[in-house]
Amino acid sequence: MEKLLYKISADIIWLLHFAAVCIALFGWLIPSLWFVYISVLIGTLISTLALGYCVLSKWEFDLRKKIEPTLAYDFVYSSYYTYRLTRGYLSNSFLARAGVIFCAASLAINFYFR
């Protein structure tokens, strides 16, 4: 029963994380979500710069490791799930740099034109 609760919790966190990724990528298309969009970008940027990983990723995989202790994971959501879906590997440093550049550029563009 405990493992089922860990799995459900990890899956819910995954859904929240997926929603945050979608908002970060496409939130600019929905003007009524502007504050949510900006908040997600700022949160992502701060988390990446201050911690070097996403808090949601760490939280999700801490739960998943309670179910499967041998799970190899290094706190990069995109890298882990890209590999699981395509068997292609994107380096963690590339993803971190791309995320910081994307968030910073998106924030700059949004604040410039707002």
Secondary structure as GFF3:
##gff-version 3
##sequence-region A 1 114
A	DSSP	alpha_helix	2	26	.	.	.	ID=ss1
A	DSSP	three_ten_helix	27	29	.	.	.	ID=ss2
A	DSSP	three_ten_helix	31	33	.	.	.	ID=ss3
A	DSSP	alpha_helix	34	51	.	.	.	ID=ss4
A	DSSP	alpha_helix	55	67	.	.	.	ID=ss5
A	DSSP	alpha_helix	77	86	.	.	.	ID=ss6
A	DSSP	alpha_helix	92	113	.	.	.	ID=ss7
###
